[in-house]
């Protein structure tokens, strides 16, 4: 049976090819008014799940993280490392993507044609952003898809809910878990017709950009993969400096888990191999048994960094000037959203983790479905970076506990 990723990719290729072939013809012009609304409806069906899904994921993730922090010193130290390294990875990705796209710009012809389709929204200045960070009306913020105020409200809500009576706290978590499952059910339904929706969107892109759209997607894949490899590479000097282990020793210990990560594209599937690597990292089994499952659940350094790169890439595509303040906002949202993200295939969680980052930075999301169609390749390197960073944190947090003991 043909997998979902293959079907979505087939829809993308067929849409781009047919759009490029029929560009400038009477047949193409007659089909465009039909395919454009279909693509728009499919995109809206995906987008409608973003706000309830991200709010529920964040509340549940924050409550879970707060409980883990009270579960022992290893968990507390690990969470501290998670927070610092997530922000550093996102900041490194923002700087790297900005410099890389200066040196190797987005293909001009395709970018110019696509930018006409979705005019760039205005990006709020720092003063405007500070004035709206606290949502006076959370319901209105949700209706306006104002992601930063929604994230702030979710932080307050999650931390407050983690301090109420245990029976009430469990009820709140059950409610938001149910909302998450419900939204993911809708996402699964929408993805069942993804080949049709992606074909419709790709047809319009092919009509506008022609064969240049294929070059644009290749360029995009290279940018995201490069960011994931950067995060993977940075784990080695970080663990060498703060974990006091040689890069060669860390590389030997990490290699089996990295091989599983690349072959399965799943951090969860790599967990047994990561736990098996703990003795070679000089981390006690007790500490590894706490830190590594926690890392797989809430620490996705490469994914968070890649999400920032996607937002920066789309900003360049649409000619949006992103300042340092907006980049920092995107980094903070990417780090927080990654904590609440669930361990699902990339096609399912793609909008939930990338959409909020783009919206927080004022970047259009109309092309996200096309990027979803080629996510299979970047997802390999996302998982590689995540697993490598998880092992690095196991050494950092596990060694700290051992040293203190």
C-alpha positions as CSV (number, residue, x, y, z in Angstrom):
1,X,0.0,0.0,0.0
2,X,1.4,3.4,-0.9
3,X,2.3,5.5,2.1
4,X,0.9,8.9,2.9
5,X,4.2,10.7,2.3
6,X,4.5,9.1,-1.2
7,X,0.9,10.1,-2.1
8,X,1.4,13.7,-1.0
9,X,4.7,13.9,-2.9
10,X,3.0,12.5,-6.0
11,X,0.3,15.1,-5.7
12,X,3.0,17.8,-5.5
13,X,4.9,16.6,-8.5
14,X,1.8,16.1,-10.6
15,X,0.4,19.5,-9.7
16,X,3.7,21.3,-10.4
17,X,4.2,19.5,-13.6
18,X,0.7,19.9,-15.0
19,X,0.6,23.6,-13.9
20,X,3.9,24.3,-15.6
21,X,2.9,22.4,-18.8
22,X,-0.5,24.3,-19.0
23,X,0.9,27.7,-18.0
24,X,-0.2,30.3,-20.5
25,X,-2.8,28.1,-22.2
26,X,-6.5,28.4,-22.3
27,X,-6.9,25.0,-20.6
28,X,-4.7,26.1,-17.7
29,X,-6.6,29.4,-17.3
30,X,-9.9,27.5,-17.2
31,X,-8.7,25.0,-14.6
32,X,-7.2,27.6,-12.3
33,X,-10.5,29.0,-11.0
34,X,-11.4,25.4,-10.1
35,X,-8.2,24.3,-8.4
36,X,-7.5,27.5,-6.5
37,X,-10.7,27.3,-4.3
38,X,-10.1,23.6,-3.7
39,X,-6.5,24.3,-2.5
40,X,-7.7,27.2,-0.4
41,X,-10.4,25.1,1.3
42,X,-7.9,22.4,2.1
43,X,-5.5,24.8,3.6
44,X,-8.2,26.4,5.7
45,X,-9.2,23.0,6.9
46,X,-5.7,22.4,8.2
47,X,-5.3,26.0,9.6
48,X,-8.5,25.8,11.6
49,X,-6.9,23.2,13.9
50,X,-3.8,25.3,14.7
51,X,-5.1,27.5,17.6
52,X,-6.9,24.9,19.6
53,X,-4.2,22.3,19.0
54,X,-1.3,24.5,19.9
55,X,-3.0,25.9,23.0
56,X,-3.9,22.4,24.3
57,X,-0.4,21.0,23.5
58,X,1.2,23.8,25.3
59,X,-1.0,23.5,28.4
60,X,-0.5,19.8,28.6
61,X,3.2,20.0,27.9
62,X,3.7,22.7,30.6
63,X,1.8,20.7,33.1
64,X,3.7,17.6,32.3
65,X,7.0,19.5,32.5
66,X,6.1,21.0,35.8
67,X,5.4,17.6,37.2
68,X,8.7,16.2,35.9
69,X,10.6,19.1,37.5
70,X,9.3,17.9,40.9
71,X,10.3,14.3,40.2
72,X,14.0,14.6,41.1
73,X,17.3,16.3,40.6
74,X,18.1,14.6,37.3
75,X,14.8,15.8,35.8
76,X,15.2,19.3,37.1
77,X,18.8,19.6,35.7
78,X,17.7,18.1,32.4
79,X,14.8,20.6,32.1
80,X,17.3,23.5,32.8
81,X,19.5,22.2,30.0
82,X,16.5,21.7,27.7
83,X,15.5,25.4,28.1
84,X,18.9,26.8,27.5
85,X,19.8,24.6,24.6
86,X,16.5,25.0,22.8
87,X,16.8,28.8,22.9
88,X,20.5,28.6,21.8
89,X,19.6,26.2,18.9
90,X,16.8,28.4,17.7
91,X,19.0,31.5,17.9
92,X,21.8,29.8,16.0
93,X,19.3,28.7,13.4
94,X,18.0,32.2,12.9
95,X,21.5,33.6,12.5
96,X,22.7,30.8,10.3
97,X,19.6,30.9,8.0
98,X,19.8,34.7,7.6
99,X,23.5,34.5,6.6
100,X,23.1,31.4,4.4
101,X,20.2,33.0,2.5
102,X,22.3,36.2,2.0
103,X,25.0,34.1,0.5
104,X,22.7,31.7,-1.4
105,X,19.4,33.7,-1.9
106,X,16.0,32.3,-2.6
107,X,15.6,31.8,-6.4
108,X,14.6,35.2,-7.6
109,X,12.2,34.3,-10.5
110,X,10.1,31.8,-8.5
111,X,10.1,34.0,-5.4
112,X,8.9,37.0,-7.3
113,X,6.1,35.1,-9.0
114,X,4.9,33.4,-5.7
115,X,5.1,36.6,-3.7
116,X,2.4,38.1,-5.9
117,X,0.0,35.4,-4.8
118,X,0.1,36.2,-1.1
119,X,1.1,39.7,-0.3
120,X,3.3,40.1,2.8
121,X,1.5,41.1,5.9
122,X,2.7,44.0,8.0
123,X,5.1,43.0,10.7
124,X,4.5,44.8,14.0
125,X,7.3,46.8,15.6
126,X,8.8,46.0,19.0
127,X,6.6,48.6,20.7
128,X,3.4,47.3,19.2
129,X,4.4,43.7,20.1
130,X,5.1,44.6,23.7
131,X,1.8,46.3,24.0
132,X,-0.1,43.2,22.8
133,X,1.9,40.4,24.4
134,X,-0.7,40.0,27.3
135,X,-4.1,39.2,25.7
136,X,-6.8,41.4,27.2
137,X,-9.2,39.1,25.6
138,X,-7.8,35.6,24.9
139,X,-10.9,34.6,22.9
140,X,-10.3,37.5,20.5
141,X,-6.6,36.7,20.3
142,X,-7.6,33.1,19.3
143,X,-10.0,34.5,16.7
144,X,-7.4,36.8,15.2
145,X,-4.8,33.9,15.3
146,X,-2.5,36.1,17.4
147,X,0.0,33.4,18.3
148,X,2.2,35.2,20.7
149,X,-0.6,36.3,23.1
150,X,-2.1,32.8,22.8
151,X,1.3,31.3,23.8
152,X,1.6,33.7,26.7
153,X,-1.9,32.9,27.9
154,X,-1.1,29.1,27.6
155,X,2.0,29.6,29.7
156,X,0.1,31.3,32.5
157,X,-2.8,28.8,32.2
158,X,-0.5,25.7,32.3
159,X,1.7,26.8,35.2
160,X,-1.4,27.8,37.2
161,X,-3.2,24.6,36.4
162,X,-0.1,22.6,37.6
163,X,-0.6,24.1,41.1
164,X,-4.2,23.3,41.7
165,X,-5.6,20.3,43.7
166,X,-4.5,17.0,42.2
167,X,-8.0,15.8,41.3
168,X,-8.7,19.1,39.5
169,X,-5.3,19.1,37.9
170,X,-5.9,15.6,36.4
171,X,-9.2,16.7,35.1
172,X,-7.7,19.7,33.3
173,X,-5.0,17.5,31.8
174,X,-7.6,15.0,30.7
175,X,-9.6,17.8,29.0
176,X,-6.7,19.2,27.1
177,X,-5.5,15.7,26.1
178,X,-8.9,15.0,24.7
179,X,-8.9,18.3,22.8
180,X,-5.4,17.4,21.3
181,X,-6.7,13.9,20.3
182,X,-9.8,15.5,18.7
183,X,-7.8,18.0,16.8
184,X,-5.3,15.4,15.6
185,X,-8.3,13.3,14.4
186,X,-9.4,16.2,12.3
187,X,-5.8,16.6,11.0
188,X,-5.8,12.9,10.0
189,X,-9.1,13.3,8.1
190,X,-7.7,16.4,6.3
191,X,-4.6,14.5,5.4
192,X,-6.6,11.7,3.8
193,X,-7.3,14.1,1.0
194,X,-3.9,15.8,1.1
195,X,-2.9,14.6,-2.4
196,X,-5.9,16.4,-3.8
197,X,-5.3,19.6,-1.8
198,X,-1.6,19.6,-2.5
199,X,-2.2,19.0,-6.2
200,X,-4.6,22.0,-6.3
201,X,-2.2,24.3,-4.6
202,X,0.8,23.0,-6.6
203,X,-1.1,23.5,-9.8
204,X,-1.5,27.2,-9.1
205,X,2.2,27.4,-8.2
206,X,3.2,25.6,-11.3
207,X,1.1,28.0,-13.4
208,X,2.8,31.0,-11.8
209,X,6.4,29.8,-11.3
210,X,6.7,27.1,-13.9
211,X,9.7,24.8,-13.5
212,X,11.3,27.4,-11.2
213,X,9.1,26.0,-8.4
214,X,11.0,22.7,-8.4
215,X,14.3,24.6,-8.0
216,X,12.7,26.6,-5.1
217,X,11.8,23.4,-3.3
218,X,15.3,21.9,-3.7
219,X,16.7,25.2,-2.4
220,X,14.3,25.0,0.6
221,X,15.2,21.4,1.4
222,X,18.9,22.3,1.4
223,X,18.4,25.2,3.7
224,X,16.5,23.2,6.3
225,X,18.8,20.2,6.1
226,X,21.8,22.5,6.6
227,X,20.3,23.9,9.8
228,X,19.6,20.4,11.1
229,X,23.2,19.4,10.4
230,X,24.4,22.5,12.1
231,X,22.5,21.6,15.3
232,X,23.9,18.1,15.1
233,X,27.4,19.4,14.7
234,X,27.1,21.9,17.5
235,X,26.2,19.1,20.0
236,X,29.8,17.8,19.8
237,X,31.7,21.0,21.0
238,X,28.9,21.7,23.6
239,X,29.2,18.2,25.1
240,X,33.0,18.5,25.0
241,X,33.1,21.8,26.8
242,X,30.3,21.3,29.4
243,X,30.3,17.5,29.5
244,X,34.0,16.9,29.6
245,X,34.0,14.1,27.1
246,X,36.0,14.1,23.9
247,X,34.1,14.6,20.6
248,X,35.5,11.3,19.3
249,X,34.2,9.4,22.4
250,X,30.8,11.0,22.1
251,X,30.7,10.3,18.4
252,X,31.4,6.5,19.0
253,X,28.7,6.4,21.7
254,X,26.1,8.2,19.6
255,X,26.7,6.4,16.3
256,X,24.3,3.4,16.9
257,X,21.4,5.7,18.0
258,X,22.1,8.0,15.1
259,X,21.8,5.1,12.7
260,X,18.5,4.1,14.1
261,X,17.3,7.7,14.0
262,X,18.1,8.0,10.3
263,X,16.5,4.7,9.3
264,X,13.3,5.1,11.4
265,X,12.9,8.9,11.5
266,X,11.7,8.5,15.0
267,X,13.3,9.6,18.3
268,X,11.0,7.3,20.2
269,X,12.2,4.3,18.2
270,X,15.8,5.4,18.9
271,X,15.2,5.5,22.7
272,X,16.3,1.9,23.5
273,X,19.6,2.5,21.6
274,X,20.1,5.8,23.4
275,X,19.7,4.2,26.8
276,X,22.1,1.4,25.7
277,X,24.7,4.2,24.9
278,X,24.5,5.7,28.4
279,X,27.3,3.6,29.9
280,X,29.6,4.7,27.1
281,X,28.8,8.3,27.9
282,X,29.6,7.5,31.6
283,X,26.0,8.2,32.6
284,X,24.4,6.1,35.3
285,X,21.5,3.9,34.3
286,X,19.2,5.7,36.8
287,X,20.0,9.1,35.4
288,X,19.7,7.9,31.8
289,X,16.3,6.3,32.6
290,X,15.0,9.7,33.7
291,X,16.8,12.1,31.3
292,X,16.5,10.3,28.0
293,X,12.7,9.5,28.1
294,X,12.1,13.1,29.2
295,X,14.3,14.4,26.3
296,X,12.5,12.3,23.7
297,X,9.2,13.8,25.0
298,X,10.0,17.5,25.3
299,X,13.4,18.2,23.8
300,X,13.6,18.6,20.1
301,X,16.5,20.9,19.4
302,X,16.9,20.3,15.7
303,X,13.2,20.4,15.0
304,X,12.8,23.8,16.8
305,X,15.8,25.2,14.9
306,X,14.4,23.9,11.6
307,X,11.1,25.5,12.3
308,X,12.8,28.9,12.7
309,X,14.6,28.3,9.4
310,X,11.3,27.6,7.7
311,X,9.8,30.9,8.9
312,X,13.0,32.8,7.9
313,X,12.9,31.1,4.5
314,X,9.3,32.0,3.8
315,X,10.0,35.6,5.0
316,X,12.8,35.9,2.4
317,X,10.5,34.3,-0.2
318,X,7.8,37.0,0.4
319,X,10.3,39.8,0.7
320,X,9.5,40.5,4.4
321,X,12.2,42.3,6.4
322,X,12.6,40.4,9.7
323,X,14.3,42.4,12.4
324,X,16.2,41.0,15.4
325,X,13.3,41.5,17.7
326,X,10.9,39.5,15.4
327,X,13.6,36.8,15.1
328,X,13.8,36.5,18.9
329,X,10.0,36.3,19.1
330,X,10.1,33.5,16.5
331,X,12.8,31.7,18.5
332,X,10.9,31.9,21.7
333,X,7.7,30.6,20.1
334,X,9.6,27.8,18.3
335,X,11.2,26.6,21.6
336,X,7.9,26.7,23.5
337,X,5.9,25.0,20.7
338,X,8.5,22.2,20.4
339,X,8.0,21.4,24.1
340,X,4.3,20.7,23.5
341,X,4.7,18.9,20.2
342,X,3.7,15.3,20.1
343,X,5.8,12.4,18.8
344,X,3.8,12.0,15.6
345,X,4.9,11.7,11.9
346,X,6.0,15.0,10.4
347,X,2.9,15.2,8.2
348,X,0.6,15.2,11.2
349,X,2.5,17.7,13.4
350,X,3.8,19.9,10.6
351,X,1.2,22.7,10.9
352,X,1.0,22.5,14.7
353,X,4.7,23.2,15.2
354,X,5.6,25.5,12.2
355,X,2.4,27.4,11.7
356,X,2.6,29.2,15.0
357,X,6.2,30.3,14.4
358,X,5.3,31.7,11.0
359,X,2.2,33.5,12.3
360,X,4.2,34.9,15.3
361,X,6.7,36.4,12.9
362,X,4.1,37.8,10.5
363,X,4.9,35.3,7.7
364,X,2.3,33.9,5.3
365,X,1.6,30.2,5.6
366,X,0.0,29.6,2.2
367,X,2.9,27.6,0.9
368,X,3.3,25.4,4.0
369,X,1.3,22.5,2.3
370,X,3.8,22.4,-0.5
371,X,6.7,22.3,2.0
372,X,4.8,19.5,3.8
373,X,4.9,17.4,0.7
374,X,8.7,17.4,0.7
375,X,9.1,17.1,4.5
376,X,10.2,13.5,4.3
377,X,13.8,14.5,3.5
378,X,14.3,17.2,6.1
379,X,12.6,14.9,8.7
380,X,15.5,12.5,8.5
381,X,17.9,15.2,9.5
382,X,15.5,16.6,12.1
383,X,15.5,13.2,13.8
384,X,19.3,12.9,13.5
385,X,19.8,16.3,15.2
386,X,17.2,15.6,17.9
387,X,18.7,12.2,18.9
388,X,22.2,13.7,18.9
389,X,21.1,16.5,21.1
390,X,19.3,14.1,23.4
391,X,22.4,12.1,24.0
392,X,24.4,15.3,24.6
393,X,21.9,16.4,27.3
394,X,22.0,12.9,28.8
395,X,25.8,13.4,29.3
396,X,25.4,17.0,30.5
397,X,22.5,16.4,33.0
398,X,23.6,12.8,34.0
399,X,27.2,13.8,34.6
400,X,26.1,16.8,36.7
401,X,24.0,14.5,39.0
402,X,26.9,12.0,39.3
403,X,29.3,14.8,40.1
404,X,27.0,16.3,42.7
405,X,26.5,12.8,44.3
